[in-house]
Amino acid sequence: MIATSFLEISAKAYRQNIKYIRSEIGEKPTISAVVKGNAYGHGIEQMVGIAEKAGIRHFSAFSSDEAWLVKKHSTKNSEIMILGMLYEEEMEDLIRAGINFYVFDFYRLEKAISISKRIKIPAKIHIEVETGFHRTGFDWEDKEKLVQVLKEAKEHVILEGLCTHYAGAESVSNFVRVKNQISVYYEFKNYLSENYLFFNRYHTACSAATLIFPETIMDMVRIGIAGYGFWPTKETYFAKLKDLPSNNKNPLKRLITWKSSVMSLKKVEMGEFVGYGNSFMALHDMQLAIVPVGYGHGYSRLLSNSGQVLIGGQFCQVVGTVTMNAIAVDITKVSGVQTGDEVVMIGKQGKKEITVASFSESTQQVNYELLTRLPKDIPRKVIP
Ligand SMILES: *Cc1c(COP(=O)(O)O)cnc(C)c1O
């Protein structure tokens, strides 16, 4: 079977991004490569190898299924950490496999302790504390009980990490909120230290925090979007821009390229409607190319009449609605297009480039969402 579109993932771009992040954080802190959402659409299978070759030995997954997939593809015995979901029934297997996981409430903590006791293998846990994100994490009121439970369980669990997540580190306007979260985190840290509870790694920073709030860096940073070559937001980039050397104003490189090919050509006369409904009427005679990529492949319906692709080195607009499996694009001004010609949805063709960002801006989707919507079954090829 041949797919209707292909993804290329650049290992070189990843190496450059890691190099840049390393230059920002210094030699010491561990970089955990966040591979949730199928590695932000890039493919866990492909990214584990790429990241390990770039020196990464720590991965963050959202759920246990992703963690197992990382384990399956890891050849360097990297550490694996689950930030979110796991089922009770799986905990024993995860502990036996040495997979780290977040613990953000007493329910999970007590489960982890009782299983560890029973199987006599310590669970590697990361205690998440609530500092203002208000999703998961132990509350300040929980602190006495937390100390008590952790002390009693000292022989049975390994305190791998003390962590939290920032709400809005991608915007400088959240400065006060982030500062406040940092200070709440330190209150927890100090309280736990005073009670002789110490953790192997203190970690709080995602990409945006790492880049614009350096005081959040600590022992480990959890890098998602920046590893894949995107600034968390435009604002993060602008905040950083003045510090970047003039010969390298964009140190983050996109890994992903998304390509398809022309399935068919079609002439449309002035006054005819294109596709379902009447959202697009040809205002002049037109030449269209039909491309076999639709919302079923992750090409959002919001790109109807607004998305662009590259054909023959030129920007070509999507006309009519994006359907489940195809789009029509206007190639009237591009000469010599033939069936089978390359179509680029994301990436470069000739001198022109479509970045995911511009794509998303036109649909108000952020990079994160577009990337993670790329289906798992689109073939992904790693380019060294
Ligand atoms: C997703 C996530 C990250 C990575 O965020 P980026 O903005 O993509 O770097 C870090 N930590 C946690 C807990 C996350 O859920």
The ligand as an SDF file (V2000), in Angstrom:
LIG
                    3D

 15 15  0  0  0  0  0  0  0  0999 V2000
    3.7490   19.1410   27.4510 C   0  0  0  0  0  0  0  0  0  0  0  0
    4.5170   19.3070   28.6800 C   0  0  0  0  0  0  0  0  0  0  0  0
    5.8080   19.8400   28.6380 C   0  0  0  0  0  0  0  0  0  0  0  0
    6.4560   20.3390   27.3540 C   0  0  0  0  0  0  0  0  0  0  0  0
    5.8580   21.5260   26.9320 O   0  0  0  0  0  0  0  0  0  0  0  0
    6.4650   22.3470   25.6820 P   0  0  0  0  0  0  0  0  0  0  0  0
    5.7840   23.6520   25.7700 O   0  0  0  0  0  0  0  0  0  0  0  0
    6.0430   21.6120   24.4510 O   0  0  0  0  0  0  0  0  0  0  0  0
    7.9170   22.3840   25.8480 O   0  0  0  0  0  0  0  0  0  0  0  0
    6.5090   19.9310   29.8300 C   0  0  0  0  0  0  0  0  0  0  0  0
    5.9620   19.5170   30.9810 N   0  0  0  0  0  0  0  0  0  0  0  0
    4.7200   19.0010   31.0640 C   0  0  0  0  0  0  0  0  0  0  0  0
    4.1890   18.5540   32.3880 C   0  0  0  0  0  0  0  0  0  0  0  0
    3.9560   18.8840   29.9170 C   0  0  0  0  0  0  0  0  0  0  0  0
    2.7290   18.3840   30.0020 O   0  0  0  0  0  0  0  0  0  0  0  0
  1  2  1  0
  2  3  1  0
  2 14  2  0
  3  4  1  0
  3 10  2  0
  4  5  1  0
  5  6  1  0
  6  7  2  0
  6  8  1  0
  6  9  1  0
 10 11  1  0
 11 12  2  0
 12 13  1  0
 12 14  1  0
 14 15  1  0
M  END
$$$$
